[in-house]
Amino acid sequence: MRVLIVYTHPNAKSFNHALVEYCQQGLIEAGHEVRLKDLYAENFDPVLRAEHLAELQAGIIPAKIQQEQADLLWADGLVFIYPLWWFGRPAILKGWFDHVLTRGVAYDYSQEGVTGLLKHKRAVVLITAGGSQDYFKGIDAETLIHRPMTDGTLSYCGIPKVDQFIYYNVPTMSEAERLAILDQVKQLGREFDA
Ligand SMILES: Cc1cc2nc3c(=O)[nH]c(=O)nc-3n(C[C@H](O)[C@H](O)[C@H](O)COP(=O)(O)O)c2cc1C
């Protein structure tokens, strides 16, 4: 498969960055063609300003966003890797969706409702968190986190298989726990198409 990894973290020494490396290795070992989109390295401007919204509503897609869409549509598999920030996606990733998932490319509306237009076979979402699993379970946070990214974005745009994985206690975990997760993520890459 052709897999696009969309990576969102400002620090190249972060655990998130290590997740990208291991996932990419697993995907390549399994024979997938991989492209990496590093939104901070690209310095992607996430704010959908009045003029951008007016262009979108007039069906005008700026050249920079056309390039982003070409990267998105090149792939038939997607991986998103990001830290949980205030129960959600970092603003730069949210803004990337605001600009790139345009009507007519990612979804369309009709009298019957919304039709997803993306043809990707699978998306995997890897999220790191500072909180503990017990805390998240206690407030049903997994559902809260799942809904905007999976239900509200990727499934909404037609991707039939979306799998979300949350890694807890990341700032305080031991080296052995980190390595175990990195191995799991490499394996996830190897089995992306299984
Ligand atoms: C702006 C900001 C908001 C955060 N919000 C949350 C949150 O809502 N829930 C949580 O469990 N952790 C939260 N965290 C902690 C991060 O998710 C955690 O530090 C990160 O996933 C660790 O991965 P890293 O070492 O690759 O940065 C937040 C951190 C920052 C900087």
Ligand as a Chemical Component Dictionary entry (heavy atoms), coordinates in Angstrom:
data_LIG
# 
_chem_comp.id                   LIG 
_chem_comp.type                 NON-POLYMER 
_chem_comp.pdbx_formal_charge   0 
_chem_comp.three_letter_code    LIG 
# 
loop_
_chem_comp_atom.comp_id 
_chem_comp_atom.atom_id 
_chem_comp_atom.alt_atom_id 
_chem_comp_atom.type_symbol 
_chem_comp_atom.charge 
_chem_comp_atom.model_Cartn_x 
_chem_comp_atom.model_Cartn_y 
_chem_comp_atom.model_Cartn_z 
_chem_comp_atom.pdbx_ordinal 
LIG C1  C1  C 0 -0.664 21.941 25.508 1  
LIG C2  C2  C 0 -0.722 20.579 26.135 2  
LIG C3  C3  C 0 -1.970 20.014 26.432 3  
LIG C4  C4  C 0 -2.062 18.731 26.980 4  
LIG N1  N1  N 0 -3.286 18.179 27.230 5  
LIG C5  C5  C 0 -3.376 16.912 27.718 6  
LIG C6  C6  C 0 -4.648 16.305 27.939 7  
LIG O1  O1  O 0 -5.713 16.888 27.703 8  
LIG N2  N2  N 0 -4.671 15.049 28.463 9  
LIG C7  C7  C 0 -3.527 14.343 28.741 10 
LIG O2  O2  O 0 -3.604 13.200 29.174 11 
LIG N3  N3  N 0 -2.292 14.898 28.498 12 
LIG C8  C8  C 0 -2.201 16.162 28.003 13 
LIG N4  N4  N 0 -0.961 16.708 27.759 14 
LIG C9  C9  C 0 0.263  15.871 27.948 15 
LIG C10 C10 C 0 0.753  15.334 26.620 16 
LIG O3  O3  O 0 -0.239 14.611 25.938 17 
LIG C11 C11 C 0 1.980  14.459 26.834 18 
LIG O4  O4  O 0 2.969  15.216 27.465 19 
LIG C12 C12 C 0 2.522  13.910 25.520 20 
LIG O5  O5  O 0 1.576  13.061 24.922 21 
LIG C13 C13 C 0 3.811  13.165 25.721 22 
LIG O6  O6  O 0 4.377  12.818 24.470 23 
LIG P1  P1  P 0 5.741  13.529 23.980 24 
LIG O7  O7  O 0 6.789  13.172 25.005 25 
LIG O8  O8  O 0 6.051  12.932 22.633 26 
LIG O9  O9  O 0 5.473  15.010 23.954 27 
LIG C14 C14 C 0 -0.861 17.999 27.254 28 
LIG C15 C15 C 0 0.396  18.589 26.968 29 
LIG C16 C16 C 0 0.458  19.857 26.430 30 
LIG C17 C17 C 0 1.830  20.460 26.127 31 
# 
loop_
_chem_comp_bond.comp_id 
_chem_comp_bond.atom_id_1 
_chem_comp_bond.atom_id_2 
_chem_comp_bond.value_order 
_chem_comp_bond.pdbx_ordinal 
LIG C1  C2  SING 1  
LIG C2  C3  SING 2  
LIG C2  C16 DOUB 3  
LIG C3  C4  DOUB 4  
LIG C4  N1  SING 5  
LIG C4  C14 SING 6  
LIG N1  C5  DOUB 7  
LIG C5  C6  SING 8  
LIG C5  C8  SING 9  
LIG C6  O1  DOUB 10 
LIG C6  N2  SING 11 
LIG N2  C7  SING 12 
LIG C7  O2  DOUB 13 
LIG C7  N3  SING 14 
LIG N3  C8  DOUB 15 
LIG C8  N4  SING 16 
LIG N4  C9  SING 17 
LIG N4  C14 SING 18 
LIG C9  C10 SING 19 
LIG C10 O3  SING 20 
LIG C10 C11 SING 21 
LIG C11 O4  SING 22 
LIG C11 C12 SING 23 
LIG C12 O5  SING 24 
LIG C12 C13 SING 25 
LIG C13 O6  SING 26 
LIG O6  P1  SING 27 
LIG P1  O7  DOUB 28 
LIG P1  O8  SING 29 
LIG P1  O9  SING 30 
LIG C14 C15 DOUB 31 
LIG C15 C16 SING 32 
LIG C16 C17 SING 33 
# 
